[in-house]
Amino acid sequence: MSKEDVEAEFLAHLDRLELILNTTGYLVGESKTIADIAVSAQLGEIIRTSASIRPQILNRPAVAAWLNR
């Protein structure tokens, strides 16, 4: 897979996260679960280490709000 393909797939996943979080506020169910903790930890590391992807994550309002909880 090319870098562009990987980034496009990652952005598609972010779009799905945005949709889910807009609907439910959490990844699974109505409260924080291990899924929220695991995914937020991974996204936090990407935000910390990838200046090019950071804005793509933080420009999604539901994802950004969820990460700040």
PyMOL Python script that loads the backbone (N, CA, C, O; Angstrom):
from pymol import cmd

cmd.read_pdbstr("""\
ATOM      1  N   MET A   1       0.838  -1.186   0.000  1.00  0.00           N
ATOM      2  CA  MET A   1       0.000   0.000   0.000  1.00  0.00           C
ATOM      3  C   MET A   1       0.878   1.243   0.000  1.00  0.00           C
ATOM      4  O   MET A   1       1.891   1.295   0.698  1.00  0.00           O
ATOM      5  N   SER A   2       0.500   2.215  -0.761  1.00  0.00           N
ATOM      6  CA  SER A   2       1.271   3.453  -0.796  1.00  0.00           C
ATOM      7  C   SER A   2       0.929   4.322   0.417  1.00  0.00           C
ATOM      8  O   SER A   2      -0.087   4.112   1.078  1.00  0.00           O
ATOM      9  N   LYS A   3       1.778   5.280   0.690  1.00  0.00           N
ATOM     10  CA  LYS A   3       1.541   6.208   1.796  1.00  0.00           C
ATOM     11  C   LYS A   3       0.207   6.923   1.603  1.00  0.00           C
ATOM     12  O   LYS A   3      -0.549   7.110   2.557  1.00  0.00           O
ATOM     13  N   GLU A   4      -0.074   7.318   0.376  1.00  0.00           N
ATOM     14  CA  GLU A   4      -1.321   8.015   0.081  1.00  0.00           C
ATOM     15  C   GLU A   4      -2.539   7.128   0.361  1.00  0.00           C
ATOM     16  O   GLU A   4      -3.550   7.600   0.881  1.00  0.00           O
ATOM     17  N   ASP A   5      -2.435   5.852   0.016  1.00  0.00           N
ATOM     18  CA  ASP A   5      -3.531   4.917   0.279  1.00  0.00           C
ATOM     19  C   ASP A   5      -3.749   4.722   1.779  1.00  0.00           C
ATOM     20  O   ASP A   5      -4.886   4.669   2.247  1.00  0.00           O
ATOM     21  N   VAL A   6      -2.663   4.616   2.517  1.00  0.00           N
ATOM     22  CA  VAL A   6      -2.763   4.446   3.969  1.00  0.00           C
ATOM     23  C   VAL A   6      -3.413   5.683   4.590  1.00  0.00           C
ATOM     24  O   VAL A   6      -4.301   5.561   5.435  1.00  0.00           O
ATOM     25  N   GLU A   7      -2.975   6.869   4.175  1.00  0.00           N
ATOM     26  CA  GLU A   7      -3.559   8.098   4.703  1.00  0.00           C
ATOM     27  C   GLU A   7      -5.037   8.214   4.338  1.00  0.00           C
ATOM     28  O   GLU A   7      -5.848   8.625   5.168  1.00  0.00           O
ATOM     29  N   ALA A   8      -5.387   7.861   3.121  1.00  0.00           N
ATOM     30  CA  ALA A   8      -6.793   7.921   2.704  1.00  0.00           C
ATOM     31  C   ALA A   8      -7.649   6.974   3.533  1.00  0.00           C
ATOM     32  O   ALA A   8      -8.762   7.324   3.925  1.00  0.00           O
ATOM     33  N   GLU A   9      -7.142   5.791   3.798  1.00  0.00           N
ATOM     34  CA  GLU A   9      -7.881   4.825   4.619  1.00  0.00           C
ATOM     35  C   GLU A   9      -8.003   5.331   6.057  1.00  0.00           C
ATOM     36  O   GLU A   9      -9.059   5.188   6.673  1.00  0.00           O
ATOM     37  N   PHE A  10      -6.943   5.917   6.590  1.00  0.00           N
ATOM     38  CA  PHE A  10      -6.982   6.472   7.938  1.00  0.00           C
ATOM     39  C   PHE A  10      -8.030   7.580   8.032  1.00  0.00           C
ATOM     40  O   PHE A  10      -8.791   7.638   8.998  1.00  0.00           O
ATOM     41  N   LEU A  11      -8.070   8.453   7.035  1.00  0.00           N
ATOM     42  CA  LEU A  11      -9.051   9.541   7.038  1.00  0.00           C
ATOM     43  C   LEU A  11     -10.474   8.992   6.937  1.00  0.00           C
ATOM     44  O   LEU A  11     -11.393   9.548   7.538  1.00  0.00           O
ATOM     45  N   ALA A  12     -10.664   7.919   6.191  1.00  0.00           N
ATOM     46  CA  ALA A  12     -11.983   7.283   6.123  1.00  0.00           C
ATOM     47  C   ALA A  12     -12.385   6.742   7.496  1.00  0.00           C
ATOM     48  O   ALA A  12     -13.547   6.844   7.888  1.00  0.00           O
ATOM     49  N   HIS A  13     -11.436   6.175   8.217  1.00  0.00           N
ATOM     50  CA  HIS A  13     -11.709   5.702   9.578  1.00  0.00           C
ATOM     51  C   HIS A  13     -12.065   6.872  10.493  1.00  0.00           C
ATOM     52  O   HIS A  13     -12.975   6.765  11.315  1.00  0.00           O
ATOM     53  N   LEU A  14     -11.352   7.984  10.352  1.00  0.00           N
ATOM     54  CA  LEU A  14     -11.680   9.167  11.145  1.00  0.00           C
ATOM     55  C   LEU A  14     -13.096   9.655  10.850  1.00  0.00           C
ATOM     56  O   LEU A  14     -13.818  10.066  11.758  1.00  0.00           O
ATOM     57  N   ASP A  15     -13.487   9.609   9.581  1.00  0.00           N
ATOM     58  CA  ASP A  15     -14.856  10.001   9.218  1.00  0.00           C
ATOM     59  C   ASP A  15     -15.882   9.100   9.894  1.00  0.00           C
ATOM     60  O   ASP A  15     -16.921   9.572  10.355  1.00  0.00           O
ATOM     61  N   ARG A  16     -15.592   7.814   9.953  1.00  0.00           N
ATOM     62  CA  ARG A  16     -16.501   6.880  10.630  1.00  0.00           C
ATOM     63  C   ARG A  16     -16.556   7.154  12.129  1.00  0.00           C
ATOM     64  O   ARG A  16     -17.628   7.110  12.733  1.00  0.00           O
ATOM     65  N   LEU A  17     -15.402   7.437  12.728  1.00  0.00           N
ATOM     66  CA  LEU A  17     -15.377   7.798  14.145  1.00  0.00           C
ATOM     67  C   LEU A  17     -16.218   9.052  14.388  1.00  0.00           C
ATOM     68  O   LEU A  17     -16.985   9.107  15.349  1.00  0.00           O
ATOM     69  N   GLU A  18     -16.079  10.035  13.541  1.00  0.00           N
ATOM     70  CA  GLU A  18     -16.844  11.279  13.681  1.00  0.00           C
ATOM     71  C   GLU A  18     -18.341  10.989  13.634  1.00  0.00           C
ATOM     72  O   GLU A  18     -19.104  11.524  14.439  1.00  0.00           O
ATOM     73  N   LEU A  19     -18.754  10.159  12.713  1.00  0.00           N
ATOM     74  CA  LEU A  19     -20.165   9.794  12.591  1.00  0.00           C
ATOM     75  C   LEU A  19     -20.658   9.075  13.845  1.00  0.00           C
ATOM     76  O   LEU A  19     -21.710   9.418  14.383  1.00  0.00           O
ATOM     77  N   ILE A  20     -19.915   8.094  14.306  1.00  0.00           N
ATOM     78  CA  ILE A  20     -20.301   7.334  15.506  1.00  0.00           C
ATOM     79  C   ILE A  20     -20.357   8.247  16.725  1.00  0.00           C
ATOM     80  O   ILE A  20     -21.316   8.196  17.495  1.00  0.00           O
ATOM     81  N   LEU A  21     -19.339   9.078  16.904  1.00  0.00           N
ATOM     82  CA  LEU A  21     -19.281   9.933  18.089  1.00  0.00           C
ATOM     83  C   LEU A  21     -20.352  11.016  18.053  1.00  0.00           C
ATOM     84  O   LEU A  21     -20.836  11.435  19.104  1.00  0.00           O
ATOM     85  N   ASN A  22     -20.728  11.474  16.871  1.00  0.00           N
ATOM     86  CA  ASN A  22     -21.843  12.421  16.750  1.00  0.00           C
ATOM     87  C   ASN A  22     -23.154  11.776  17.150  1.00  0.00           C
ATOM     88  O   ASN A  22     -24.055  12.446  17.655  1.00  0.00           O
ATOM     89  N   THR A  23     -23.261  10.485  16.927  1.00  0.00           N
ATOM     90  CA  THR A  23     -24.500   9.764  17.207  1.00  0.00           C
ATOM     91  C   THR A  23     -24.604   9.346  18.664  1.00  0.00           C
ATOM     92  O   THR A  23     -25.638   9.548  19.301  1.00  0.00           O
ATOM     93  N   THR A  24     -23.530   8.762  19.196  1.00  0.00           N
ATOM     94  CA  THR A  24     -23.618   8.155  20.526  1.00  0.00           C
ATOM     95  C   THR A  24     -22.757   8.825  21.588  1.00  0.00           C
ATOM     96  O   THR A  24     -23.037   8.691  22.779  1.00  0.00           O
ATOM     97  N   GLY A  25     -21.727   9.535  21.184  1.00  0.00           N
ATOM     98  CA  GLY A  25     -20.812  10.145  22.137  1.00  0.00           C
ATOM     99  C   GLY A  25     -19.692   9.228  22.588  1.00  0.00           C
ATOM    100  O   GLY A  25     -18.681   9.692  23.115  1.00  0.00           O
ATOM    101  N   TYR A  26     -19.864   7.942  22.386  1.00  0.00           N
ATOM    102  CA  TYR A  26     -18.849   6.941  22.738  1.00  0.00           C
ATOM    103  C   TYR A  26     -18.775   5.906  21.633  1.00  0.00           C
ATOM    104  O   TYR A  26     -19.685   5.805  20.811  1.00  0.00           O
ATOM    105  N   LEU A  27     -17.705   5.143  21.609  1.00  0.00           N
ATOM    106  CA  LEU A  27     -17.543   4.158  20.542  1.00  0.00           C
ATOM    107  C   LEU A  27     -18.482   2.970  20.685  1.00  0.00           C
ATOM    108  O   LEU A  27     -19.005   2.455  19.696  1.00  0.00           O
ATOM    109  N   VAL A  28     -18.693   2.540  21.929  1.00  0.00           N
ATOM    110  CA  VAL A  28     -19.548   1.375  22.181  1.00  0.00           C
ATOM    111  C   VAL A  28     -20.454   1.715  23.354  1.00  0.00           C
ATOM    112  O   VAL A  28     -19.964   1.949  24.459  1.00  0.00           O
ATOM    113  N   GLY A  29     -21.736   1.747  23.142  1.00  0.00           N
ATOM    114  CA  GLY A  29     -22.654   1.993  24.247  1.00  0.00           C
ATOM    115  C   GLY A  29     -22.782   3.455  24.613  1.00  0.00           C
ATOM    116  O   GLY A  29     -22.476   4.346  23.820  1.00  0.00           O
ATOM    117  N   GLU A  30     -23.244   3.683  25.834  1.00  0.00           N
ATOM    118  CA  GLU A  30     -23.570   5.032  26.285  1.00  0.00           C
ATOM    119  C   GLU A  30     -22.610   5.580  27.330  1.00  0.00           C
ATOM    120  O   GLU A  30     -22.874   6.617  27.939  1.00  0.00           O
ATOM    121  N   SER A  31     -21.502   4.889  27.538  1.00  0.00           N
ATOM    122  CA  SER A  31     -20.492   5.375  28.468  1.00  0.00           C
ATOM    123  C   SER A  31     -19.113   4.905  28.004  1.00  0.00           C
ATOM    124  O   SER A  31     -18.996   4.068  27.109  1.00  0.00           O
ATOM    125  N   LYS A  32     -18.080   5.456  28.624  1.00  0.00           N
ATOM    126  CA  LYS A  32     -16.709   5.130  28.239  1.00  0.00           C
ATOM    127  C   LYS A  32     -16.426   3.647  28.500  1.00  0.00           C
ATOM    128  O   LYS A  32     -16.770   3.104  29.549  1.00  0.00           O
ATOM    129  N   THR A  33     -15.793   3.018  27.519  1.00  0.00           N
ATOM    130  CA  THR A  33     -15.391   1.616  27.634  1.00  0.00           C
ATOM    131  C   THR A  33     -13.916   1.496  27.279  1.00  0.00           C
ATOM    132  O   THR A  33     -13.263   2.482  26.938  1.00  0.00           O
ATOM    133  N   ILE A  34     -13.414   0.299  27.362  1.00  0.00           N
ATOM    134  CA  ILE A  34     -12.028   0.047  26.976  1.00  0.00           C
ATOM    135  C   ILE A  34     -11.786   0.420  25.510  1.00  0.00           C
ATOM    136  O   ILE A  34     -10.665   0.771  25.143  1.00  0.00           O
ATOM    137  N   ALA A  35     -12.803   0.348  24.687  1.00  0.00           N
ATOM    138  CA  ALA A  35     -12.661   0.753  23.275  1.00  0.00           C
ATOM    139  C   ALA A  35     -12.310   2.234  23.185  1.00  0.00           C
ATOM    140  O   ALA A  35     -11.420   2.614  22.424  1.00  0.00           O
ATOM    141  N   ASP A  36     -12.997   3.070  23.953  1.00  0.00           N
ATOM    142  CA  ASP A  36     -12.715   4.502  23.948  1.00  0.00           C
ATOM    143  C   ASP A  36     -11.294   4.773  24.439  1.00  0.00           C
ATOM    144  O   ASP A  36     -10.575   5.591  23.866  1.00  0.00           O
ATOM    145  N   ILE A  37     -10.902   4.085  25.495  1.00  0.00           N
ATOM    146  CA  ILE A  37      -9.572   4.282  26.066  1.00  0.00           C
ATOM    147  C   ILE A  37      -8.492   3.864  25.063  1.00  0.00           C
ATOM    148  O   ILE A  37      -7.513   4.583  24.861  1.00  0.00           O
ATOM    149  N   ALA A  38      -8.674   2.716  24.447  1.00  0.00           N
ATOM    150  CA  ALA A  38      -7.669   2.203  23.508  1.00  0.00           C
ATOM    151  C   ALA A  38      -7.533   3.092  22.275  1.00  0.00           C
ATOM    152  O   ALA A  38      -6.423   3.443  21.875  1.00  0.00           O
ATOM    153  N   VAL A  39      -8.660   3.450  21.678  1.00  0.00           N
ATOM    154  CA  VAL A  39      -8.607   4.251  20.450  1.00  0.00           C
ATOM    155  C   VAL A  39      -8.118   5.666  20.749  1.00  0.00           C
ATOM    156  O   VAL A  39      -7.334   6.222  19.980  1.00  0.00           O
ATOM    157  N   SER A  40      -8.572   6.256  21.861  1.00  0.00           N
ATOM    158  CA  SER A  40      -8.117   7.614  22.184  1.00  0.00           C
ATOM    159  C   SER A  40      -6.617   7.629  22.477  1.00  0.00           C
ATOM    160  O   SER A  40      -5.938   8.601  22.146  1.00  0.00           O
ATOM    161  N   ALA A  41      -6.095   6.578  23.085  1.00  0.00           N
ATOM    162  CA  ALA A  41      -4.649   6.508  23.327  1.00  0.00           C
ATOM    163  C   ALA A  41      -3.873   6.468  22.013  1.00  0.00           C
ATOM    164  O   ALA A  41      -2.847   7.133  21.871  1.00  0.00           O
ATOM    165  N   GLN A  42      -4.360   5.695  21.066  1.00  0.00           N
ATOM    166  CA  GLN A  42      -3.683   5.610  19.764  1.00  0.00           C
ATOM    167  C   GLN A  42      -3.752   6.938  19.016  1.00  0.00           C
ATOM    168  O   GLN A  42      -2.761   7.387  18.441  1.00  0.00           O
ATOM    169  N   LEU A  43      -4.927   7.560  19.028  1.00  0.00           N
ATOM    170  CA  LEU A  43      -5.057   8.855  18.351  1.00  0.00           C
ATOM    171  C   LEU A  43      -4.220   9.917  19.044  1.00  0.00           C
ATOM    172  O   LEU A  43      -3.646  10.782  18.384  1.00  0.00           O
ATOM    173  N   GLY A  44      -4.145   9.860  20.364  1.00  0.00           N
ATOM    174  CA  GLY A  44      -3.311  10.805  21.092  1.00  0.00           C
ATOM    175  C   GLY A  44      -1.851  10.699  20.698  1.00  0.00           C
ATOM    176  O   GLY A  44      -1.157  11.710  20.585  1.00  0.00           O
ATOM    177  N   GLU A  45      -1.391   9.497  20.493  1.00  0.00           N
ATOM    178  CA  GLU A  45      -0.001   9.304  20.062  1.00  0.00           C
ATOM    179  C   GLU A  45       0.209   9.824  18.644  1.00  0.00           C
ATOM    180  O   GLU A  45       1.253  10.404  18.346  1.00  0.00           O
ATOM    181  N   ILE A  46      -0.759   9.627  17.781  1.00  0.00           N
ATOM    182  CA  ILE A  46      -0.646  10.160  16.411  1.00  0.00           C
ATOM    183  C   ILE A  46      -0.636  11.678  16.450  1.00  0.00           C
ATOM    184  O   ILE A  46       0.146  12.309  15.739  1.00  0.00           O
ATOM    185  N   ILE A  47      -1.497  12.276  17.274  1.00  0.00           N
ATOM    186  CA  ILE A  47      -1.523  13.736  17.412  1.00  0.00           C
ATOM    187  C   ILE A  47      -0.166  14.238  17.893  1.00  0.00           C
ATOM    188  O   ILE A  47       0.337  15.247  17.401  1.00  0.00           O
ATOM    189  N   ARG A  48       0.416  13.540  18.844  1.00  0.00           N
ATOM    190  CA  ARG A  48       1.705  13.941  19.424  1.00  0.00           C
ATOM    191  C   ARG A  48       2.849  13.840  18.426  1.00  0.00           C
ATOM    192  O   ARG A  48       3.758  14.669  18.436  1.00  0.00           O
ATOM    193  N   THR A  49       2.809  12.832  17.570  1.00  0.00           N
ATOM    194  CA  THR A  49       3.975  12.538  16.733  1.00  0.00           C
ATOM    195  C   THR A  49       3.834  12.899  15.259  1.00  0.00           C
ATOM    196  O   THR A  49       4.827  12.864  14.533  1.00  0.00           O
ATOM    197  N   SER A  50       2.641  13.244  14.795  1.00  0.00           N
ATOM    198  CA  SER A  50       2.457  13.479  13.362  1.00  0.00           C
ATOM    199  C   SER A  50       1.859  14.855  13.084  1.00  0.00           C
ATOM    200  O   SER A  50       0.643  15.041  13.129  1.00  0.00           O
ATOM    201  N   ALA A  51       2.719  15.797  12.803  1.00  0.00           N
ATOM    202  CA  ALA A  51       2.254  17.155  12.522  1.00  0.00           C
ATOM    203  C   ALA A  51       1.355  17.208  11.287  1.00  0.00           C
ATOM    204  O   ALA A  51       0.472  18.061  11.210  1.00  0.00           O
ATOM    205  N   SER A  52       1.562  16.323  10.331  1.00  0.00           N
ATOM    206  CA  SER A  52       0.753  16.371   9.106  1.00  0.00           C
ATOM    207  C   SER A  52      -0.654  15.796   9.304  1.00  0.00           C
ATOM    208  O   SER A  52      -1.594  16.217   8.630  1.00  0.00           O
ATOM    209  N   ILE A  53      -0.799  14.848  10.215  1.00  0.00           N
ATOM    210  CA  ILE A  53      -2.106  14.220  10.444  1.00  0.00           C
ATOM    211  C   ILE A  53      -2.865  14.899  11.589  1.00  0.00           C
ATOM    212  O   ILE A  53      -4.095  14.849  11.629  1.00  0.00           O
ATOM    213  N   ARG A  54      -2.150  15.525  12.510  1.00  0.00           N
ATOM    214  CA  ARG A  54      -2.767  16.167  13.683  1.00  0.00           C
ATOM    215  C   ARG A  54      -3.986  17.017  13.326  1.00  0.00           C
ATOM    216  O   ARG A  54      -5.036  16.846  13.945  1.00  0.00           O
ATOM    217  N   PRO A  55      -3.888  17.934  12.346  1.00  0.00           N
ATOM    218  CA  PRO A  55      -5.064  18.758  12.035  1.00  0.00           C
ATOM    219  C   PRO A  55      -6.242  17.947  11.501  1.00  0.00           C
ATOM    220  O   PRO A  55      -7.399  18.302  11.728  1.00  0.00           O
ATOM    221  N   GLN A  56      -5.945  16.854  10.790  1.00  0.00           N
ATOM    222  CA  GLN A  56      -7.014  16.016  10.249  1.00  0.00           C
ATOM    223  C   GLN A  56      -7.835  15.384  11.370  1.00  0.00           C
ATOM    224  O   GLN A  56      -9.035  15.159  11.212  1.00  0.00           O
ATOM    225  N   ILE A  57      -7.197  15.102  12.490  1.00  0.00           N
ATOM    226  CA  ILE A  57      -7.897  14.534  13.635  1.00  0.00           C
ATOM    227  C   ILE A  57      -8.653  15.625  14.380  1.00  0.00           C
ATOM    228  O   ILE A  57      -9.844  15.489  14.660  1.00  0.00           O
ATOM    229  N   LEU A  58      -7.953  16.706  14.696  1.00  0.00           N
ATOM    230  CA  LEU A  58      -8.525  17.743  15.550  1.00  0.00           C
ATOM    231  C   LEU A  58      -9.564  18.614  14.852  1.00  0.00           C
ATOM    232  O   LEU A  58     -10.325  19.314  15.519  1.00  0.00           O
ATOM    233  N   ASN A  59      -9.608  18.583  13.525  1.00  0.00           N
ATOM    234  CA  ASN A  59     -10.621  19.348  12.787  1.00  0.00           C
ATOM    235  C   ASN A  59     -11.962  18.631  12.715  1.00  0.00           C
ATOM    236  O   ASN A  59     -12.907  19.151  12.123  1.00  0.00           O
ATOM    237  N   ARG A  60     -12.055  17.477  13.293  1.00  0.00           N
ATOM    238  CA  ARG A  60     -13.334  16.757  13.376  1.00  0.00           C
ATOM    239  C   ARG A  60     -13.904  17.042  14.774  1.00  0.00           C
ATOM    240  O   ARG A  60     -13.392  16.525  15.767  1.00  0.00           O
ATOM    241  N   PRO A  61     -14.956  17.856  14.855  1.00  0.00           N
ATOM    242  CA  PRO A  61     -15.435  18.346  16.155  1.00  0.00           C
ATOM    243  C   PRO A  61     -15.804  17.258  17.159  1.00  0.00           C
ATOM    244  O   PRO A  61     -15.449  17.364  18.333  1.00  0.00           O
ATOM    245  N   ALA A  62     -16.497  16.230  16.728  1.00  0.00           N
ATOM    246  CA  ALA A  62     -16.897  15.173  17.668  1.00  0.00           C
ATOM    247  C   ALA A  62     -15.684  14.392  18.164  1.00  0.00           C
ATOM    248  O   ALA A  62     -15.614  14.032  19.340  1.00  0.00           O
ATOM    249  N   VAL A  63     -14.739  14.131  17.283  1.00  0.00           N
ATOM    250  CA  VAL A  63     -13.518  13.426  17.688  1.00  0.00           C
ATOM    251  C   VAL A  63     -12.723  14.292  18.655  1.00  0.00           C
ATOM    252  O   VAL A  63     -12.265  13.797  19.685  1.00  0.00           O
ATOM    253  N   ALA A  64     -12.551  15.571  18.346  1.00  0.00           N
ATOM    254  CA  ALA A  64     -11.789  16.464  19.217  1.00  0.00           C
ATOM    255  C   ALA A  64     -12.438  16.570  20.597  1.00  0.00           C
ATOM    256  O   ALA A  64     -11.742  16.515  21.610  1.00  0.00           O
ATOM    257  N   ALA A  65     -13.750  16.718  20.648  1.00  0.00           N
ATOM    258  CA  ALA A  65     -14.456  16.799  21.943  1.00  0.00           C
ATOM    259  C   ALA A  65     -14.296  15.505  22.739  1.00  0.00           C
ATOM    260  O   ALA A  65     -14.070  15.531  23.949  1.00  0.00           O
ATOM    261  N   TRP A  66     -14.413  14.390  22.053  1.00  0.00           N
ATOM    262  CA  TRP A  66     -14.270  13.069  22.699  1.00  0.00           C
ATOM    263  C   TRP A  66     -12.865  12.908  23.268  1.00  0.00           C
ATOM    264  O   TRP A  66     -12.703  12.389  24.372  1.00  0.00           O
ATOM    265  N   LEU A  67     -11.849  13.345  22.532  1.00  0.00           N
ATOM    266  CA  LEU A  67     -10.475  13.237  23.008  1.00  0.00           C
ATOM    267  C   LEU A  67     -10.225  14.142  24.221  1.00  0.00           C
ATOM    268  O   LEU A  67      -9.374  13.835  25.056  1.00  0.00           O
ATOM    269  N   ASN A  68     -10.947  15.233  24.317  1.00  0.00           N
ATOM    270  CA  ASN A  68     -10.756  16.170  25.428  1.00  0.00           C
ATOM    271  C   ASN A  68     -11.525  15.795  26.681  1.00  0.00           C
ATOM    272  O   ASN A  68     -11.403  16.477  27.699  1.00  0.00           O
ATOM    273  N   ARG A  69     -12.313  14.733  26.635  1.00  0.00           N
ATOM    274  CA  ARG A  69     -13.047  14.313  27.831  1.00  0.00           C
ATOM    275  C   ARG A  69     -12.141  13.676  28.837  1.00  0.00           C
ATOM    276  O   ARG A  69     -12.597  13.264  29.904  1.00  0.00           O
TER     277      ARG A  69
END
""", "prot")
cmd.dss("prot")
cmd.show_as("cartoon", "prot")
cmd.util.cbc("prot")
cmd.orient("prot")
